[in-house]
Each structure stands twice: as structure tokens, then as C-alpha cells.
């Protein structure tokens, strides 16, 4: 917490979302596959957590990438 200013749980969630961004950017996986590969067991929890840390849902993130 002293290094990042975040709790361990919040930092791990951020890292999972950051990894999910890279997976989505690759275009090789669906949103559901990306959530599972990033360590989220539940698709709705993945979407909510992604939005909390990235500022948009995974679907919105994909749309932004394809503009």
C-alpha cells in the first residue's frame, strides 16, 4: 500500500483489468474469454470491475478501439 497507494486487492484488480485491455486489443478473444483469462469468474463482475478501473465497459472499450 505504501508503494502504490492502493490496497493489494485493488492493485490486483487493476492489474487484471490492464491485462484484459491488452487481451481485448489483440482481437483474439471474445469479451467473455478475456474476462476468464484475466481471472474473473463472472462476466458481469468483470464488466463492472473493468468499468470501475478503466472508465468504460469492455464493449465500450472495443468500440473505441475500432474507431
Rosetta blueprint (number, residue, H / E / L):
1 X L
2 X L
3 X L
4 X L
5 X L
6 X L
7 X L
8 X H
9 X H
10 X H
11 X H
12 X H
13 X H
14 X H
15 X H
16 X H
17 X H
18 X H
19 X H
20 X H
21 X H
22 X H
23 X H
24 X H
25 X H
26 X H
27 X L
28 X L
29 X L
30 X L
31 X H
32 X H
33 X H
34 X H
35 X H
36 X H
37 X H
38 X L
39 X L
40 X L
41 X L
42 X L
43 X H
44 X H
45 X H
46 X H
47 X H
48 X H
49 X H
50 X H
51 X H
52 X H
53 X H
54 X H
55 X L
56 X L
57 X L
58 X H
59 X H
60 X H
61 X H
62 X H
63 X H
64 X H
65 X H
66 X L
67 X L
